[in-house]
Amino acid sequence: KIDSVPKAILCVCVGAGLLFAGGQFTVDGAVTISENLGISQLVIGVVIVAIGTSLPELVTSVIAIRKGQMDIGVGNIIGSNIYNILLIGGIAATIAEIPVASDMFLHYYVMIAFSLVLFVGFRKYIPRPVGAGLVAIFAMYIVWLLVPK
């Protein structure tokens, strides 16, 4: 158990640094593998990079939830998504306009649909069937992305 504030701050900093390094290795390795397999940049961005950059949130949330710290786990998931969409998207668009291809709107609709499923299935907790359903639908979405069109 961490019993002092300086120790806790050190642990947070070391953990954040390790998460950053692990995220870098995950994304770099996944992009290299995907490019060598000839998978499109859209798939790399929507699936591989998204998974790679979300692994730290997944690990942190699972650990927090397993330790009974539900607010930290859920706050991490929600906070990370809001931060990425609003602040990172906003800063990037402020620096340089972000062109959006018309075929990307389908992916926005998928994202909105996922959010609605979560919203409808979310009350005091997210039931296992809703969680399993979200994972299954995401797997189908990845398969759909990988099918040549």
C-alpha positions as CSV (number, residue, x, y, z in Angstrom):
1,K,0.0,0.0,0.0
2,I,1.2,3.5,-0.8
3,D,1.2,5.5,2.4
4,S,2.5,8.9,1.5
5,V,1.7,11.6,-1.0
6,P,5.2,11.9,-2.5
7,K,5.3,8.1,-3.0
8,A,1.8,8.2,-4.6
9,I,3.0,11.0,-7.0
10,L,6.1,9.1,-7.9
11,C,4.0,6.0,-8.6
12,V,1.6,7.9,-10.8
13,C,4.5,9.5,-12.7
14,V,6.3,6.2,-13.2
15,G,3.1,4.4,-14.2
16,A,2.2,7.2,-16.6
17,G,5.7,7.0,-18.2
18,L,5.5,3.2,-18.5
19,L,2.0,3.5,-20.0
20,F,3.3,6.0,-22.5
21,A,6.2,3.8,-23.5
22,G,3.9,0.7,-23.8
23,G,1.5,2.7,-25.9
24,Q,4.2,3.8,-28.2
25,F,5.5,0.2,-28.7
26,T,2.0,-1.1,-29.2
27,V,1.1,1.5,-31.8
28,D,4.4,1.4,-33.7
29,G,4.4,-2.4,-33.8
30,A,0.8,-2.6,-34.9
31,V,1.2,0.0,-37.6
32,T,4.3,-1.8,-39.0
33,I,2.5,-5.2,-39.0
34,S,-0.6,-3.7,-40.6
35,E,1.3,-1.8,-43.3
36,N,3.3,-5.0,-44.2
37,L,0.0,-6.8,-44.5
38,G,-1.4,-4.1,-46.8
39,I,-4.3,-3.0,-44.6
40,S,-5.6,0.5,-45.3
41,Q,-4.7,3.5,-43.2
42,L,-8.4,3.8,-42.2
43,V,-8.3,0.4,-40.6
44,I,-5.0,1.3,-38.9
45,G,-6.4,4.5,-37.5
46,V,-9.9,3.2,-36.6
47,V,-8.8,-0.1,-35.2
48,I,-5.1,-0.6,-34.6
49,V,-4.1,2.9,-33.4
50,A,-7.3,3.2,-31.4
51,I,-6.8,-0.1,-29.6
52,G,-3.1,0.7,-29.0
53,T,-3.8,4.1,-27.6
54,S,-6.7,2.8,-25.5
55,L,-4.8,-0.1,-23.9
56,P,-3.6,2.2,-21.1
57,E,-7.1,3.3,-20.3
58,L,-8.3,-0.3,-20.4
59,V,-5.6,-1.6,-18.1
60,T,-6.1,1.4,-15.7
61,S,-9.9,1.0,-15.7
62,V,-9.8,-2.8,-15.1
63,I,-7.3,-2.5,-12.3
64,A,-9.3,0.3,-10.6
65,I,-12.6,-1.5,-11.0
66,R,-11.1,-4.8,-9.7
67,K,-9.9,-2.9,-6.6
68,G,-13.4,-1.5,-6.0
69,Q,-12.5,2.0,-7.2
70,M,-15.5,2.2,-9.6
71,D,-15.5,6.0,-9.9
72,I,-11.8,6.0,-11.0
73,G,-12.4,3.3,-13.5
74,V,-15.6,4.7,-15.1
75,G,-14.2,8.3,-14.8
76,N,-11.1,7.2,-16.7
77,I,-13.1,5.7,-19.5
78,I,-15.5,8.6,-19.9
79,G,-12.9,11.3,-19.2
80,S,-10.5,9.9,-21.7
81,N,-13.1,9.8,-24.5
82,I,-14.4,13.3,-23.8
83,Y,-10.8,14.6,-23.5
84,N,-9.8,13.0,-26.9
85,I,-12.9,14.1,-28.8
86,L,-13.1,17.7,-27.4
87,L,-9.6,18.8,-26.4
88,I,-7.4,16.8,-28.7
89,G,-9.8,17.2,-31.6
90,G,-10.2,20.9,-30.8
91,I,-6.5,21.6,-30.5
92,A,-5.7,19.7,-33.7
93,A,-8.4,21.6,-35.6
94,T,-7.2,24.9,-34.2
95,I,-3.7,24.3,-35.4
96,A,-4.8,23.0,-38.9
97,E,-8.2,22.4,-40.3
98,I,-9.0,18.7,-40.4
99,P,-10.5,17.6,-43.7
100,V,-13.3,15.0,-43.3
101,A,-14.0,12.7,-46.2
102,S,-17.7,12.1,-46.8
103,D,-17.2,8.3,-46.4
104,M,-16.1,8.9,-42.8
105,F,-19.6,9.8,-41.8
106,L,-20.6,6.2,-41.7
107,H,-18.0,5.6,-39.0
108,Y,-19.4,8.6,-37.0
109,Y,-22.8,6.9,-37.2
110,V,-21.3,3.7,-35.9
111,M,-19.7,5.6,-33.0
112,I,-23.1,7.3,-32.2
113,A,-24.9,3.9,-32.3
114,F,-22.3,2.4,-29.9
115,S,-22.9,5.4,-27.6
116,L,-26.7,5.0,-27.8
117,V,-26.4,1.2,-27.0
118,L,-24.3,2.0,-24.0
119,F,-26.6,4.8,-22.9
120,V,-29.7,2.6,-23.1
121,G,-27.9,-0.3,-21.3
122,F,-26.4,1.9,-18.6
123,R,-28.2,2.3,-15.3
124,K,-26.5,1.8,-12.0
125,Y,-24.0,-0.5,-13.7
126,I,-23.2,-1.8,-17.2
127,P,-24.6,-5.4,-17.2
128,R,-22.4,-8.2,-18.5
129,P,-24.8,-8.9,-21.5
130,V,-24.5,-5.2,-22.6
131,G,-20.7,-5.4,-22.3
132,A,-20.5,-8.6,-24.2
133,G,-22.9,-7.1,-26.8
134,L,-20.7,-4.1,-27.3
135,V,-17.6,-6.3,-27.7
136,A,-19.4,-8.5,-30.2
137,I,-20.6,-5.6,-32.2
138,F,-17.2,-4.0,-32.2
139,A,-15.7,-7.3,-33.5
140,M,-18.3,-7.4,-36.3
141,Y,-17.3,-3.8,-37.1
142,I,-13.7,-4.7,-37.4
143,V,-14.5,-7.6,-39.6
144,W,-16.6,-5.3,-41.8
145,L,-13.7,-2.9,-42.0
146,L,-11.3,-5.7,-43.1
147,V,-13.6,-7.0,-45.9
148,P,-12.5,-5.6,-49.2
149,K,-15.1,-3.3,-50.8
